[in-house]
Amino acid sequence: MIFGTGTDVCDLRRIAATLARKGDRFAEKVLGPGELKVFHFRRAKVEARGLAYLGTRFSAKEAFSKAIGLGLHMPMTWRACEILNHPSGQPYVQLHGELAGWFEARRLRAHVTLSDESDYAVSFVVVETESP
């Protein structure tokens, strides 16, 4: 059964401007430890790839927060929610701390998809209740 859905469109030019203004502090505020490693790796190879990665993760976390109905209020925090990739490339949601406990207590499961194109990143999240 569907618990909630969320979608978000992110202007990568805004992300670039914020990153230029705040430096890596912005990425460190938004990304969890696993995501931060990927961000630095991709950015070191090609700046635009790092920017797209940060934008898609920002967008997916916004969409996830909408799907669970909390917005960015406790226990939902930027770093407690990571959007990682399976070896196949498929993105998945990895939760930590209080948010993970909140999510598990409700027997929820999340599905996420994301995409980016030159100036924009978009994401869509479906959260469903698990069958007993």
Backbone as CSV, one residue per row, in Angstrom:
resi,resn,N_x,N_y,N_z,CA_x,CA_y,CA_z,C_x,C_y,C_z
1,MET,0.839,-1.174,0.000,0.000,0.000,0.000,0.892,1.249,0.000
2,ILE,0.514,2.240,-0.782,1.302,3.469,-0.878,1.123,4.293,0.398
3,PHE,2.228,4.659,1.013,2.248,5.511,2.202,2.340,6.972,1.777
4,GLY,3.173,7.238,0.759,3.332,8.603,0.278,4.213,8.666,-0.947
5,THR,4.095,9.754,-1.687,4.944,10.001,-2.847,5.531,11.395,-2.724
6,GLY,6.666,11.586,-3.341,7.294,12.905,-3.351,8.086,13.092,-4.622
7,THR,8.124,14.300,-5.096,8.908,14.627,-6.280,9.590,15.973,-6.055
8,ASP,10.687,16.178,-6.737,11.400,17.447,-6.614,12.192,17.701,-7.893
9,VAL,12.224,18.953,-8.300,13.050,19.410,-9.414,14.026,20.415,-8.836
10,CYS,15.283,20.264,-9.160,16.337,21.101,-8.613,17.102,21.780,-9.748
11,ASP,17.268,23.069,-9.653,18.047,23.825,-10.624,19.529,23.710,-10.238
12,LEU,20.304,23.034,-11.051,21.722,22.802,-10.733,22.521,24.096,-10.696
13,ARG,22.049,25.132,-11.368,22.731,26.430,-11.313,22.640,27.017,-9.910
14,ARG,21.519,26.772,-9.236,21.369,27.221,-7.841,22.326,26.467,-6.926
15,ILE,22.438,25.167,-7.166,23.351,24.340,-6.369,24.789,24.817,-6.582
16,ALA,25.148,25.110,-7.845,26.506,25.591,-8.153,26.781,26.917,-7.454
17,ALA,25.806,27.804,-7.451,25.985,29.110,-6.807,26.157,28.957,-5.297
18,THR,25.370,28.076,-4.698,25.484,27.833,-3.253,26.825,27.196,-2.929
19,LEU,27.247,26.261,-3.739,28.539,25.602,-3.540,29.681,26.617,-3.677
20,ALA,29.570,27.521,-4.635,30.592,28.553,-4.821,30.634,29.499,-3.611
21,ARG,29.468,29.804,-3.074,29.369,30.734,-1.947,29.806,30.095,-0.630
22,LYS,29.398,28.849,-0.392,29.640,28.206,0.901,30.748,27.161,0.874
23,GLY,31.222,26.831,-0.311,32.282,25.837,-0.427,31.800,24.452,-0.028
24,ASP,32.738,23.604,0.359,32.412,22.215,0.693,31.499,22.084,1.908
25,ARG,31.380,23.161,2.707,30.473,23.117,3.866,29.057,22.758,3.434
26,PHE,28.655,23.267,2.268,27.308,22.967,1.772,27.163,21.470,1.494
27,ALA,28.102,20.897,0.783,28.056,19.461,0.476,28.108,18.646,1.766
28,GLU,28.917,19.062,2.717,29.055,18.337,3.978,27.783,18.416,4.827
29,LYS,26.996,19.467,4.641,25.723,19.606,5.351,24.653,18.702,4.747
30,VAL,24.665,18.554,3.425,23.614,17.830,2.710,23.914,16.338,2.569
31,LEU,25.158,15.979,2.344,25.523,14.594,2.029,25.978,13.818,3.255
32,GLY,25.580,12.546,3.294,26.055,11.636,4.326,27.445,11.139,3.973
33,PRO,28.072,10.366,4.836,29.460,9.936,4.619,29.686,9.149,3.328
34,GLY,28.799,8.229,3.002,28.946,7.457,1.762,28.786,8.333,0.530
35,GLU,27.822,9.230,0.574,27.583,10.141,-0.544,28.746,11.115,-0.729
36,LEU,29.296,11.571,0.378,30.395,12.544,0.321,31.617,11.965,-0.393
37,LYS,31.896,10.697,-0.168,33.013,10.039,-0.854,32.795,10.036,-2.367
38,VAL,31.589,9.675,-2.779,31.263,9.629,-4.204,31.329,11.037,-4.806
39,PHE,30.787,12.013,-4.081,30.817,13.402,-4.538,32.249,13.865,-4.814
40,HIS,33.131,13.665,-3.852,34.529,14.095,-4.028,35.204,13.367,-5.191
41,PHE,34.929,12.074,-5.330,35.509,11.292,-6.413,35.038,11.815,-7.765
42,ARG,33.731,11.995,-7.914,33.181,12.460,-9.196,33.616,13.886,-9.511
43,ARG,33.633,14.731,-8.506,34.023,16.133,-8.699,35.489,16.251,-9.104
44,ALA,36.335,15.378,-8.545,37.758,15.406,-8.885,37.982,15.034,-10.347
45,LYS,37.134,14.148,-10.872,37.265,13.743,-12.280,36.718,14.819,-13.215
46,VAL,35.490,15.249,-12.956,34.831,16.265,-13.785,33.923,17.086,-12.864
47,GLU,34.186,18.373,-12.765,33.419,19.261,-11.872,31.903,19.110,-12.070
48,ALA,31.467,19.060,-13.314,30.026,18.974,-13.613,29.412,17.677,-13.089
49,ARG,30.184,16.602,-13.085,29.663,15.322,-12.562,29.450,15.391,-11.052
50,GLY,30.364,16.057,-10.368,30.199,16.244,-8.924,28.989,17.101,-8.623
51,LEU,28.819,18.160,-9.383,27.681,19.057,-9.206,26.353,18.320,-9.455
52,ALA,26.297,17.539,-10.519,25.078,16.777,-10.831,24.781,15.769,-9.716
53,TYR,25.819,15.145,-9.181,25.638,14.191,-8.092,25.036,14.890,-6.871
54,LEU,25.606,16.018,-6.490,25.102,16.774,-5.351,23.654,17.211,-5.592
55,GLY,23.363,17.682,-6.790,22.010,18.124,-7.113,20.990,17.003,-7.085
56,THR,21.354,15.840,-7.599,20.400,14.727,-7.592,20.144,14.246,-6.162
57,ARG,21.162,14.256,-5.332,20.987,13.821,-3.938,20.144,14.840,-3.169
58,PHE,20.397,16.117,-3.391,19.601,17.169,-2.764,18.130,16.991,-3.152
59,SER,17.879,16.816,-4.441,16.531,16.648,-4.961,15.865,15.398,-4.387
60,ALA,16.573,14.287,-4.349,16.006,13.030,-3.854,15.660,13.115,-2.368
61,LYS,16.468,13.807,-1.587,16.176,13.957,-0.164,14.952,14.842,0.045
62,GLU,14.807,15.868,-0.771,13.599,16.704,-0.727,12.373,15.842,-1.051
63,ALA,12.465,15.039,-2.109,11.349,14.177,-2.510,11.038,13.153,-1.421
64,PHE,12.071,12.565,-0.828,11.872,11.581,0.233,11.177,12.219,1.432
65,SER,11.608,13.416,1.810,11.001,14.090,2.968,9.522,14.382,2.725
66,LYS,9.165,14.653,1.477,7.758,14.868,1.124,6.986,13.546,1.173
67,ALA,7.596,12.489,0.679,6.926,11.183,0.633,6.617,10.645,2.029
68,ILE,7.481,10.919,2.996,7.226,10.427,4.355,6.385,11.410,5.165
69,GLY,6.120,12.577,4.590,5.226,13.538,5.228,5.830,14.371,6.332
70,LEU,7.150,14.366,6.472,7.797,15.128,7.539,8.413,16.440,7.071
71,GLY,8.679,16.544,5.781,9.493,17.670,5.350,10.851,17.522,6.009
72,LEU,11.543,18.605,6.196,12.855,18.536,6.855,12.714,18.856,8.344
73,HIS,11.933,18.010,9.022,11.745,18.108,10.462,12.131,16.773,11.083
74,MET,12.634,16.819,12.289,13.095,15.622,12.971,12.051,14.521,12.918
75,PRO,12.450,13.306,12.730,13.828,12.832,12.676,14.479,12.930,11.289
76,MET,13.794,13.568,10.317,14.361,13.692,8.969,15.418,14.797,8.960
77,THR,16.644,14.402,8.659,17.733,15.371,8.483,18.467,15.012,7.192
78,TRP,19.180,15.970,6.661,19.915,15.746,5.409,20.818,14.526,5.497
79,ARG,21.636,14.469,6.533,22.667,13.430,6.617,22.132,12.079,7.083
80,ALA,20.923,12.055,7.686,20.331,10.787,8.137,19.760,9.994,6.966
81,CYS,19.634,10.634,5.824,19.085,10.003,4.624,20.147,10.059,3.530
82,GLU,20.599,8.901,3.108,21.568,8.848,2.009,20.923,8.182,0.802
83,ILE,21.234,8.698,-0.363,20.791,8.107,-1.620,22.045,7.528,-2.266
84,LEU,22.157,6.219,-2.202,23.338,5.523,-2.709,22.950,4.718,-3.944
85,ASN,23.910,4.031,-4.529,23.635,3.226,-5.721,24.114,1.792,-5.525
86,HIS,23.280,0.857,-5.975,23.692,-0.541,-6.044,24.759,-0.655,-7.141
87,PRO,25.535,-1.737,-7.173,26.533,-1.911,-8.233,25.934,-1.793,-9.644
88,SER,24.664,-2.115,-9.777,23.994,-2.010,-11.089,23.730,-0.555,-11.481
89,GLY,23.849,0.355,-10.507,23.558,1.765,-10.761,22.224,2.201,-10.193
90,GLN,21.358,1.245,-9.846,20.039,1.578,-9.296,20.189,2.324,-7.967
91,PRO,19.543,3.486,-7.833,19.627,4.224,-6.564,18.732,3.597,-5.493
92,TYR,19.149,3.747,-4.258,18.340,3.274,-3.129,18.525,4.218,-1.946
93,VAL,17.593,4.151,-1.009,17.611,5.003,0.183,18.231,4.227,1.330
94,GLN,19.226,4.834,1.974,19.870,4.258,3.161,19.658,5.250,4.305
95,LEU,18.992,4.792,5.366,18.679,5.680,6.489,19.554,5.362,7.690
96,HIS,19.746,6.378,8.536,20.593,6.241,9.719,19.898,6.818,10.946
97,GLY,20.334,6.367,12.109,19.914,6.949,13.381,18.421,6.914,13.634
98,GLU,17.915,8.014,14.210,16.505,8.112,14.578,15.580,7.949,13.377
99,LEU,15.998,8.464,12.244,15.169,8.354,11.049,14.996,6.892,10.638
100,ALA,16.059,6.116,10.730,15.976,4.684,10.399,15.001,3.985,11.339
101,GLY,15.070,4.303,12.625,14.158,3.709,13.600,12.714,4.107,13.348
102,TRP,12.497,5.386,13.041,11.154,5.895,12.741,10.572,5.153,11.536
103,PHE,11.389,5.003,10.507,10.979,4.362,9.256,10.658,2.885,9.473
104,GLU,11.549,2.186,10.180,11.361,0.754,10.449,10.135,0.495,11.321
105,ALA,9.893,1.355,12.311,8.743,1.185,13.208,7.429,1.232,12.433
106,ARG,7.420,1.930,11.335,6.220,2.045,10.508,6.185,1.014,9.383
107,ARG,7.217,0.180,9.357,7.331,-0.885,8.336,7.227,-0.315,6.923
108,LEU,8.042,0.689,6.661,8.017,1.365,5.365,9.157,0.894,4.476
109,ARG,8.950,1.091,3.202,9.957,0.754,2.186,9.935,1.868,1.144
110,ALA,11.120,2.306,0.706,11.202,3.425,-0.234,11.776,2.984,-1.569
111,HIS,11.272,3.617,-2.615,11.774,3.433,-3.973,12.101,4.825,-4.500
112,VAL,13.268,4.971,-5.114,13.693,6.286,-5.586,14.218,6.191,-7.012
113,THR,13.932,7.222,-7.787,14.530,7.352,-9.109,14.959,8.802,-9.264
114,LEU,16.044,9.000,-9.983,16.542,10.352,-10.193,17.185,10.474,-11.559
115,SER,17.236,11.705,-12.014,17.805,11.977,-13.325,18.307,13.413,-13.352
116,ASP,19.256,13.670,-14.227,19.727,15.042,-14.385,19.983,15.325,-15.853
117,GLU,19.849,16.577,-16.200,20.078,17.045,-17.562,20.627,18.456,-17.461
118,SER,21.719,18.724,-18.043,22.482,19.970,-17.996,22.161,20.914,-16.837
119,ASP,20.988,21.532,-16.778,20.694,22.517,-15.734,19.768,22.035,-14.629
120,TYR,19.217,20.832,-14.756,18.222,20.391,-13.789,18.452,18.956,-13.329
121,ALA,18.013,18.703,-12.087,17.961,17.352,-11.538,16.531,17.127,-11.086
122,VAL,16.042,15.921,-11.259,14.681,15.594,-10.852,14.697,14.254,-10.136
123,SER,13.813,14.120,-9.163,13.723,12.851,-8.442,12.268,12.565,-8.100
124,PHE,12.000,11.285,-7.906,10.669,10.827,-7.542,10.837,9.697,-6.539
125,VAL,10.080,9.771,-5.453,10.161,8.751,-4.405,8.761,8.223,-4.110
126,VAL,8.662,6.911,-4.008,7.432,6.259,-3.568,7.780,5.512,-2.285
127,VAL,6.983,5.741,-1.248,7.152,5.018,0.013,5.916,4.158,0.207
128,GLU,6.144,2.898,0.485,5.028,1.973,0.674,5.147,1.276,2.016
129,THR,4.025,0.775,2.500,4.038,-0.021,3.720,4.327,-1.461,3.307
130,GLU,5.153,-2.126,4.124,5.485,-3.521,3.836,4.330,-4.408,4.257
131,SER,4.156,-5.500,3.566,3.128,-6.466,3.925,3.528,-7.174,5.205
132,PRO,2.558,-7.455,6.097,2.902,-8.149,7.353,3.365,-9.571,7.108
